[in-house]
Amino acid sequence: MNKLKDMERERARLGFYIVKEIIKQDNETAKKFKTHIKNIPMYIYANGLIATLAFILKKSNQNNSNKLNLEEKSYNYISKILVDYFEQYTILKKIEVQEQKLENLIQEIINLSSEKEYRQYTLEVLFFLEWAVKFSEGMIGNE
């Protein structure tokens, strides 16, 4: 039971620090982030993890990273935190993501060995996103 509390506390800690980091960037991007991060768990439930990651990839416009609008910056940040989470913080087997790119994370998730493993990663990211949403709602001002 203690290990579960530690994992939950680690997810909360990470959620808190990613929200603090986005607030440092600029207020408008933070507000967009808050709006978008709230929707990601719903997208995962409705469409699945891979489809949601593909949606984030499309919205983040990673091919043109030097001229991003607020929405693209927000999704780009979401992309980065999800890659970091799967690479460094997940309690499951860490996923090695080449070049820190979301498309490489998608490829790794597609290549998971079983449906059970896919569901485990899906649940893991939902638990993490729950904290990111809570902290973004509490720490970022309203639009």
C-alpha positions in Angstrom: 0.0 0.0 0.0 2.9 2.4 0.8 4.3 1.9 -2.7 0.9 3.0 -4.2 0.9 6.2 -2.1 4.5 6.9 -3.2 3.6 6.5 -6.9 0.6 8.8 -6.5 2.7 11.4 -4.6 5.3 11.2 -7.5 2.5 11.8 -10.1 1.2 14.8 -8.0 4.7 16.2 -7.7 5.3 16.0 -11.4 1.9 17.5 -12.2 2.6 20.4 -9.9 6.0 21.1 -11.4 4.9 21.0 -15.0 2.1 23.5 -14.3 4.6 25.8 -12.5 6.9 25.5 -15.6 4.2 26.5 -18.1 3.2 29.4 -15.9 6.8 30.7 -16.1 6.6 30.8 -19.9 3.7 33.2 -20.4 0.2 33.7 -19.2 -1.6 33.3 -22.5 0.1 29.9 -23.2 -0.7 28.8 -19.7 -4.3 29.6 -20.2 -4.4 27.6 -23.5 -2.6 24.8 -21.8 -5.2 24.7 -19.0 -8.0 24.5 -21.6 -6.3 21.8 -23.6 -4.9 19.6 -20.8 -8.5 19.4 -19.3 -9.7 17.7 -22.5 -6.9 15.2 -23.0 -8.2 12.5 -20.5 -11.6 12.7 -22.2 -10.0 12.2 -25.6 -8.2 9.2 -24.3 -11.4 7.7 -22.9 -13.3 8.3 -26.2 -10.6 7.6 -28.8 -7.8 5.7 -27.1 -4.3 6.6 -26.2 -2.7 6.2 -29.7 -5.4 8.3 -31.4 -5.1 11.0 -28.8 -1.3 11.1 -29.1 -1.8 11.4 -32.9 -4.2 14.3 -32.4 -1.7 16.0 -30.1 1.0 15.5 -32.7 -1.1 17.1 -35.4 -2.1 20.1 -33.1 1.5 20.7 -31.9 2.9 21.4 -35.4 6.3 20.1 -34.4 7.7 20.5 -38.0 7.5 24.2 -37.7 8.6 24.8 -34.1 10.0 28.3 -34.6 6.7 29.9 -35.5 4.1 28.5 -33.2 0.8 30.1 -32.3 -0.6 29.8 -28.7 -2.5 26.7 -29.5 0.5 25.0 -31.1 2.7 26.0 -28.2 0.2 24.6 -25.7 0.0 21.2 -27.5 3.8 21.2 -28.0 4.2 21.5 -24.3 1.7 18.7 -23.7 3.6 16.6 -26.2 6.8 17.2 -24.3 5.5 16.4 -20.9 3.9 13.1 -22.2 7.2 12.1 -23.8 9.1 12.9 -20.6 6.5 11.1 -18.5 6.7 7.8 -20.5 10.5 8.0 -20.7 11.3 8.9 -17.1 8.5 8.7 -14.6 6.1 5.9 -15.5 6.0 3.0 -13.0 5.8 0.6 -15.9 8.7 -0.3 -18.1 10.2 3.0 -19.2 9.8 3.7 -22.9 12.9 4.9 -24.7 11.9 7.7 -27.0 14.4 8.6 -29.6 15.0 12.4 -30.1 12.3 13.2 -27.5 9.7 13.2 -30.3 6.0 12.3 -29.8 5.9 10.4 -33.1 8.6 8.1 -31.7 6.6 7.6 -28.5 3.5 6.7 -30.7 5.6 4.1 -32.5 6.8 2.6 -29.3 3.2 2.4 -27.9 2.0 0.8 -31.2 4.7 -1.8 -30.8 3.7 -2.8 -27.3 3.5 -6.6 -27.0 -0.1 -7.0 -25.7 -3.5 -5.3 -25.2 -3.0 -5.6 -21.5 0.3 -3.7 -21.7 -1.5 -1.0 -23.8 -4.2 -0.7 -21.2 -1.7 -0.4 -18.4 0.1 2.5 -20.1 -3.2 4.2 -20.8 -4.3 4.0 -17.2 -0.9 5.2 -16.1 -1.0 8.3 -18.2 -4.6 9.0 -17.1 -3.6 8.9 -13.4 -0.8 11.4 -14.2 -3.0 13.7 -16.2 -5.5 13.8 -13.4 -3.0 15.6 -11.3 -1.9 17.9 -14.2 -5.5 18.9 -14.7 -6.1 19.5 -11.0 -3.0 21.7 -10.6 -3.7 23.6 -13.9 -7.2 24.4 -12.7 -6.0 25.6 -9.3 -2.9 27.5 -10.4 -3.7 29.0 -13.8 -6.0 32.0 -14.0 -9.3 31.9 -15.9 -9.5 32.9 -19.6 
